[in-house]
């Protein structure tokens, strides 16, 4: 475990020292919030969702963008390691490859989450005031935000492992992002979507990365929060299982092809 903690801390330190990248992400985050805070009014008018509170919606969008922009891109690292042959050199090391990639990604994500959180929450607070939730909900929003990022990292690593079969995973990343935006409720809560869309979304991990998690600013009942936490943990477990199984299968292909 000590090796993974070290990998986490080194990645976090590297991300913290790369202040230009963090500033760039912060500027991009503010631009997204400015665009979406005005765009939702048009979309809400066309979808009949004008009953939604503007304060709740801006906080909803801020919570979505906060996590979405903070998540690193581990699939690119996995694809690069496989295509360059670096993976074969990393496998004999006394640290599991997937564990190393995950801990590094989590270190970068943690720093991004803190930095972008300060920007997103400060900007939104200035625009519309404090979060429309009781104080006891705030730690849960932070916890589910962290869990949403873990879920996003795991499934992006799954995409990266796909490089064992297709070598180039950018097309799958593109599909993942579009499904995340559509089924995750990036701009508007899933509650205003058609019922069939809501049903499909419930059986995917996307709401627990974005919209389902952020909807706690509109519905912070114990039942709703419990559901978000439970399904987040379930999807994290599913992601871990599939990631492990596919990686082992991919290694067999690599061995059969001579590395």
Secondary structure, 3 states (H helix, E strand, C coil): CHHHHHHHHHHHHHHHHCHHHHHHHHHHHHHHHHHHHHHHHHHHHHHCCCCCCHHHHHHHHHHHHHHHHHCCCHHHHHHHHHHHCHHHHHHCCCCCHHHHHHHHHHHHHHHHHHHHHHHHHHHHHHHHCCCCCCHHHHHHHHHHHHHHHHHHHHHHHHHHHCHHHHCCCHHHHHHHHHHHHHHHCCCCCHHHCCHHHHHHHHCCCHHHHCHHHHHHHCCCCHHHHHHHHHHHHHHHHHHHHHHHHHHHHHHHHHHHCCC
